Amino acid sequence: MSGKGAPELTVQNSGDLRVAVIAAQWHEKVMGGLVDGALRALGDLGIDEPTLLRVPGSFELPVAAKVLASRGYDAVVALGVVIRGGTPHFDYVCQGVTQGLAQVSVDTGVPIGFGVLTCDTEEQALDRAGLPGSNEDKGHEAVTAAVATANVLRSVSEPWR
């Protein structure tokens, strides 16, 4: 299982954070599980009014994340799934999405929760989607990581000048 060794995150005092979730539309069943897990995590953290946006596919996640990060959100969560096919398309999309989301986070200082599944098969994606019978809930995990990071960042005081 890929989640082996993951830290147990305790996240508190998050109800006042502005959090947005961006979700791709490809692979409806997998995405339904990821979105449900993300929204459940936000509710568990006391974030009652998150923004939820849908974009066509995973490749569109970075540009949406950049816009939301520049509009005052404390954390953005990107959810998508790319399943390997018979062409190099998988490699290009996965690399572009991963680098794009990382660049948005570094450029803006806004944590981006990475909930993009990059799987060889649909079965692997379903196993990570937080559905009944899934072994992992990557939508929930992506929210928890982004919000935990937002809390760490807001705890850092400005340096003396």
C-alpha positions in Angstrom: 0.0 0.0 0.0 1.4 3.4 -1.0 0.3 5.2 2.2 2.5 3.1 4.4 4.6 5.3 6.6 2.4 8.4 6.3 2.4 10.7 9.3 -0.5 11.1 11.6 -1.4 14.7 11.3 -3.3 16.6 14.1 -4.9 19.7 12.7 -6.6 22.2 14.9 -7.9 25.8 14.8 -8.6 25.7 11.1 -12.2 26.9 10.9 -11.3 30.4 9.9 -9.1 29.3 6.9 -10.3 30.0 3.3 -9.8 26.7 1.4 -10.6 25.9 -2.2 -10.9 22.5 -3.8 -10.3 22.1 -7.5 -11.4 18.8 -9.0 -10.9 17.4 -12.5 -13.9 15.9 -14.3 -12.3 12.8 -15.9 -13.0 9.4 -14.3 -16.2 10.3 -12.6 -16.4 7.5 -10.1 -12.8 8.0 -8.8 -13.3 11.8 -8.7 -16.6 11.4 -6.8 -14.7 9.6 -4.1 -11.8 12.1 -4.0 -14.2 15.1 -3.8 -16.3 13.4 -1.1 -13.2 12.7 1.0 -12.0 16.2 0.6 -15.3 17.8 1.6 -15.6 15.4 4.6 -12.1 16.3 5.7 -12.9 20.0 5.5 -16.1 19.5 7.5 -14.1 17.5 10.1 -11.7 20.5 10.4 -14.6 23.0 10.9 -14.2 24.6 7.4 -17.9 24.8 6.5 -17.9 26.9 3.4 -15.1 25.8 1.1 -15.0 26.8 -2.6 -15.4 23.8 -5.0 -14.5 24.3 -8.6 -14.5 21.7 -11.4 -12.1 21.9 -14.3 -12.1 19.6 -17.4 -9.0 17.5 -16.6 -5.9 17.3 -14.4 -3.8 19.4 -16.8 -6.0 22.4 -16.0 -5.5 22.1 -12.2 -2.3 24.3 -12.0 -3.8 27.4 -13.7 -7.0 27.2 -11.5 -4.8 26.8 -8.4 -2.7 29.8 -9.4 -5.8 32.0 -9.7 -7.3 30.8 -6.4 -4.0 31.2 -4.6 -3.7 34.8 -5.9 -7.2 35.6 -4.6 -6.5 35.2 -0.9 -7.1 31.5 -0.2 -5.1 30.1 2.6 -4.9 26.6 1.0 -5.9 25.1 -2.3 -6.5 21.4 -2.8 -6.0 19.9 -6.3 -7.8 16.6 -7.1 -7.4 14.6 -10.3 -6.6 11.2 -11.7 -4.4 10.2 -14.6 -4.4 6.6 -15.7 -1.6 5.2 -17.8 -2.5 4.4 -21.4 -0.5 3.1 -24.3 1.1 6.5 -25.2 3.5 8.9 -23.5 0.5 11.2 -22.8 0.5 9.9 -19.2 4.1 11.0 -18.6 3.6 14.4 -20.0 0.3 15.1 -18.2 1.7 13.8 -14.8 4.9 15.8 -15.1 3.1 19.0 -16.2 0.5 18.8 -13.4 3.0 17.9 -10.7 5.5 20.6 -11.7 2.7 23.2 -12.3 1.2 22.7 -8.9 4.5 22.7 -7.1 5.4 26.0 -8.9 2.2 27.6 -7.9 2.8 26.7 -4.3 6.4 28.0 -4.3 5.5 31.2 -6.2 2.5 32.1 -4.1 3.4 30.7 -0.7 0.0 29.1 -0.6 0.0 25.3 0.3 -1.4 23.2 -2.5 -2.8 19.8 -1.4 -1.7 17.3 -4.0 -4.6 14.9 -4.5 -3.7 13.9 -8.1 -3.7 10.1 -8.5 -1.1 8.9 -11.1 -2.0 5.2 -11.5 -1.3 2.4 -13.9 -4.8 1.0 -13.7 -8.3 2.1 -12.9 -8.3 -0.4 -10.0 -5.3 1.3 -8.4 -7.2 4.7 -8.7 -10.4 3.2 -7.1 -8.3 1.8 -4.3 -7.0 5.3 -3.4 -10.3 7.2 -4.0 -11.8 6.8 -0.5 -14.8 4.8 -1.8 -16.3 1.9 0.2 -13.7 -0.8 0.0 -10.8 1.5 -0.9 -7.6 1.2 1.1 -6.8 4.9 1.0 -8.6 8.2 0.9 -6.3 10.6 -1.0 -8.9 13.4 -1.1 -9.1 13.5 2.7 -5.3 13.2 2.9 -4.7 16.1 0.5 -7.0 18.4 2.5 -5.4 17.5 5.8 -1.9 18.1 4.4 -2.8 21.5 2.9 -4.6 22.7 6.0 -1.8 21.5 8.3 0.7 23.3 6.2 -1.4 26.5 6.1 -1.5 26.4 9.9 2.3 26.0 10.2 2.8 28.9 7.8 0.5 31.2 9.7 2.3 30.4 12.9 5.5 31.9 11.6 6.0 35.4 12.7 7.5 38.2 10.6 11.3 38.5 11.1 12.8 41.5 12.7 14.1 44.1 10.3 
